C-alpha cells in the first residue's frame, strides 16, 4: 500500500566509488530529487560506510512529506573485525547502526545485500528477518540479487516483499519470466542500474 514514485534515486554516488561528491552537491541532489516528485531512495550501509544513509537522514528531517528509504545490509566490513563478504549472523547489529545513521525508529525496507545462493535458499535466513520485523526495527524486507535464479528462490518465501535486480535496455532477462512471477506473488521490483552505471546517459563516448 505504499504510494511511491515510479522513479527512485539510487544513492551509491553520494557515498563513494564514483568520484568525489561534495557534501553540498549531495544535499542538492537529494533536494532536487524530492522537488521533482521522487519519494523513494535506495541506499546501503556500504555506501561511504554510512555516509549516504546520513545524508538521507537530513532529507527525512527536512520535509513533512513521507519519504520511503530502503537500505541494503549484510556486507559491511569497514570499522569491524569482520571479513569481506555477506554476513547474515550480524544482521541486527547492522540494522541498529543503520537506524542510527538514518535517524529513524524503523527502517521502511531492508534488503539483504546480494547474499550467496545458499543463504537465499535457507528458511532460517528469513526467520531471522521475521524476528527483526516483530521487534519493530524493520517494516519490510526483500533481497537484492545478482542472478535471476536467486530472485526466483527468494520469492518462494512468504514474507519477502521486494526483489532488487539489474534491469535496463542491455539487461532484459528479468522480462522473460521473473517479472510475471513477481507480479503473480505481489512482489515489489526495484530495477537497479537502469542507466547501466552511466553508459545510457548519453554522456559517455569513446573520448571519455
N, C-alpha and C positions, 0 to 999 in steps of 0.2 A: 504493500500500500504506500510505498514511497513515491513522491512526486519529484523525480529527479530529471535534470536536464539531459537531453539525449546526448549532448556533447559534454564530456567531463574534462578535467585538466589533470594530466599526469604530472607529478611533482618531483620526478627524479632530477630534473635540470636545476632545481633550486637547492639541491643537496650538494652533489659534486659529480665528477666524472665527465661532465660535458663542458668543461672550461669554467673559469671563474665567473660567478654571478654575484654582483654586489648586493648587499642587504637591501638597499633601496630599490634596486631593479627587481628583486624577488618580490618585495611587497607590492610594487607597482603592477607586476604581472598578475598577482592574485587579485588585487583590487579591480583591475581591468576585466579579468575573467568574471568576477562577481557582477560588475556593472553590465556585462553583456549577457547576463542570464544564466551563467554556469553556477550550479549549486552542488556539484558532485566533484570531489577531489580525491585523487588516488596517490598514496604515498607509501613509504616503508621506513622502518626504523633504521635501515641501512643507508638511506639517502642522506649523506652528510652526517651519519651517526646520530640522527635525531634532529639535525638542522632543519630539514624540510618539515617535519612534524611541528616544530616550534613556530615556524612561520604561519602554519595553518592555525595554530592556537591563537595567534594575534588576529587572524582574519575572523575566526569564530567570535572573538570578543568584540570585534569592531562593528558587528551588524546584528540587528534583531531578526534577520531572515534565518530560516532553518538551512544550515549547511550540512551536507552529508559527507563524512570523511571515512574512507577506508584506508587502513594501513596494513602492511604485509609484515609478517613476523616469522621467525624461526631460523634466520641465518646470521644473526648478529654475532660478531666475534670481537670487534674493537671494544676496548675498555673492559674486557673479560679475560678469563683464562681458558675460554673455550676454543676448540679448533674450528677452522672454517668448515662450512657445510651446514646442512639442515640439522636442527637440534630441537625436537619436539618436547623433550622432557623438561626444558626450561621455559616453556610457553608462558606460564603465569608470570614469571619474572619479567619476560619481555613485554607482556601486556601491561604490567604495573608501570614499567618505565614509559611506555607509550601513552598511558593515561596521564602521567605527569607532563610529558612533552606536549601533548595536545590540550592540556588544561581541562579535561572532561572527566565526568564520573563513570561514563560508559561509552565504549567505542561502538559506533554505528555498525561497522562491518570489519571484522578481522579476516584477512586472507592468509592461509598457510602459504609461505613463500617458496613455491616450487619444491615441494618435498620429493624425495625419491619415490619411485613407483611402489616399493614395498610398504612404505609408510602410508601412502594414499590408499592402499588396499586393506589396511588393518582397521578393524572395528574400534579398537581402543583409542586410535587417533582421534576419532570423533567423539567418543565418550568423554575424553578429557576436555574437549571443547564444550560439550554439553554442560559439564560441571562449571565452567567459567561463565557460561550464559546464565546458569542458575544462580551464581554468585552476583550477577548484575554487572560484571565488568565488561561484558560484550553483549550487544544486542543480537547480532547475527554473525555467522562465519561462512566462509567459502574457501576456495582453493585457487591459487594462481599456478598454472601449469605450463610446461614446455611442450607436452605431447597430447594429441587428441585421445590416445588410449588412456592416459591418466585422467583426462577430463571425464571420459565415459565411466571409468571406475568410480570417481569421486561422486558423481551424481546418483549412484546407486544407494548412497547413504541418505536417510530421510531428512536430516536437518541441515544438509549443505544447501545454502541459499544462492550461491553465485559461483561462477567459474570465470576466471580471467585468462585469456589466451591471445596470442598474436593473430590478428585478422586485418588484412589490408589487400590492396589490389594485387600484390605479389603473392600473398599467402592466403589462398582461398579454401584450403582443405576443410576448415570448420563448416563450410556451407554444404558439404557433401552429405553429412548425416548428423553431425553433432548438434547443429542449431535446431533441427527438428526435434531431436530427443530432449534438448533443454527446454524447448517450448512446451512439449508434452508434460514435462515434470515441473513446469513453472519455475525454472531456474533462471536467475538473472545472469546475463552475459556481459562481461566487461571486455571490450575489444581493445587490447593494448597494441602500441606501435602502429596506429592507423596511418601514420605518415612514414612508416618504415625508418624510424630514427633519423628523419630529415631527408631521406632520399626522394620523398614525394612532395617536398615543399616547393620545388621549383628554384630553390636557392643553391643547389649543388650542381656543378658541372665539371668537366674534365680539368679545368684550371684550379678549382677549389680542392 
